[in-house]
Amino acid sequence: MRIFALAILTIGAASAALPAQAQTYDPRYPVCLHVYNRGINYYECAYTSLAQCNMSASGRSAQCEINPYFAHASQEPSARRYKRYRNDY
């Protein structure tokens, strides 16, 4: 029983020691700037176009990316579904 309690305590302490991750993408904007800054990577999702983001990324160690969680993103086109008409001759 002591080993089980020690294992639970160890798992709890290890999970509490890990840093919490915040949401990295803002779903209000379609384009994000991924900034690489001395070991700290973060996203700035405040751009409405790739051109606007590229101007901000110019001269920095950063890259523009399409926001996969954009709220108004169009879904991938699915296969067309054709209506089947019955032949009632």
N, C-alpha and C positions, 0 to 999 in steps of 0.2 A: 504494500500500500504506500509505503514511503517513496518508492521509486516512481510510482504513478503520480503522486503529488509533486515530486521534484520535476518530473517531465512536464507537467502542466505549468508549473511556475517558470521553467526555463522557456517554454514556448511563449508564454505571456510576456516575459521580459524581452525576448527577442523581437516580438512583433511590436512592442511599444517603443523599442529603440529605433525602428526603421522610420525614416522621414515620411511624412504624409505627402501625397502628390495631389496638387490642385488640378482642376480642369484646365487643359492646355489650349483648347480651341474655343473661341467665342462663336456661337452659332449665328450671330447676327451679321457676320461679314463673310463674303465668299473667298477671300484671299488672306493668307497668313504669311508673315515674315518669320522664318526660322533663323534665330540669331545664335551664332556660336561665339561665346565670349569667355575666354580663359577657363575652359572646363565647365562653364555654366551655359547650358542650352535652354532657350526659352522661346516661346511663340508670341508674336504680336499680331493678333487678328483684328485689324482695324482698317483694312483696305478693301475698296470696292472693285478694283481691277488689277490685273497683273502689271500693267504699265505703271500705275501709281505705286505699287509695291516695289517694282524694280528700281524706281527712282529713289526710294528710301533705302534700298539695299545697296545702292551704288557706293563703292568705296568701303564697305563694311564686310566683315566675314559673316554673311547672311545669305539666305536663299529664299525665294518666294515659292509658296506651295498652295495648291488648291485646298480649301478647307473641306475635309470630308464630312463635317458635321454642320454644314451650312443649312440653316432652317428652310430656305427656299430652293434648295438644290433640286434639280430635276432628276428623276430616277432614270436609271439606265433603260434604254428602250427595250421593252420585252418583245418577244416574238409576236407578230401580228396574228390576231385571231380572226379567222374568217367565219362568217355565219354559214351554217350548213342549211341549205334549203331542201326540204323534202320534195321528192317527186311523187305527187299524188295524181298519177294518170289513170 
